[in-house]
Amino acid sequence: MIKVSVMYANEDGKSFDMDYYCNSHMPMVQGKMGDACLNIAVEEGLGGGAPGAPATYAAMGHLYFESLDSFQAAFGPHAEDIMADIPNYTDIEPVIQISDVKI
């Protein structure tokens, strides 16, 4: 199983609309991916490792797929629509990581 993580750095002067992300963007992404998308998760950053430190990321979205091939096949046809929705909830440049889930 793989996890596609989309992370949004917690940067001064930047905005992130968590309500839109959770209730509009992520359901839209999951719908476009269809059955290839096994699960989704959204995290909101609360703090860093040290007491009182800010969170490294304002938000993180995760999508789970059986394989890299299944992700690419599901994402490719919808990439333009998905990416075009980003300005509706943030002005933060997303950082994407694809990981192999071990446990």
N, C-alpha and C positions, 0 to 999 in steps of 0.2 A: 504494500500500500504506500502511496505517496501523499504528501501534504504540500499544498501550495499555500505559502504564507505571503500575505501582502501587508507590509508594515509601513506605518506613517509616523515619521519622526516627530517628537514633541518639540516643536520649534517656536521660539518667541515670535509673536506677531502673526502666526498662522492660525487658521480655523479648521475645525472638523465638526460636522453635523452628525452626531452619533445616531440621532433619531432617524434621519434620512438613510444613513448607512445600514442600520438594522432593519428598517421597515420598508425600504424601497430598493436600495442598491443590491444588497445581498440576496433578497428573494428573487430579484430580476436575474442576477447571475446564476443562481441555482436553477431557476426555471429554464434558462437558455441552455445550461449544461445537461439537463435532463437526467436520466438514470445513471449516466457516467459519474455524476457528482454524488458520492456516497453520503456525505455529511458536510455541514458547515459549522463554523464557530466564529464568534466575534469577541474580542477582548478590548477593554478600555483601560489604558494605563492609569494607575493610581499613584505610584511612587517608584523610586529607584532602590538600589540595594542598601544604601545608608539611610538612617532616619532623617526625614525631611528632604531627601533628595528627590528631584522631579523624576517622573517616569521617562525612560528612554524613548518610548513610543506612545503617542497619543492614542493610537488604536492599532489593532492587528486583526486581519480577517484571514481565516483558514478554510481551505477547501480540500476535501479528501477524495482521492481517486484510486482505483485498483492499480493503475500503472501510469507511467509517463505518456505512453501512447494513447491511453484513453483520455487523459487530460488534453493532450494536444489536439486530438480529433474533436473533442467537445468544444474547446476554447476557440480554435482557429476560425470557424465560420462566424463567430460572434465577437471576436476581439475588438473590432472597430466600435460596435455598439457599447460594449462594456467599458472600454477606455473613454468613450465620449461622455459617459455619465459621471466621471470623476469630478469635474468642476461643479457638479450639483451638490457635493457634500464637503469638498476640501480644496485648499490651495497648496497642499503638501504633496511633494513628489513621492509617489509610492516606491518602496523597495521590495522586490520580489525574490523569494527564495523557494526552491523546490527541494524537498527533503524526502528521504526514504525513512518511513516510520518503522522503527525497530521493535518497540514495545507498545 
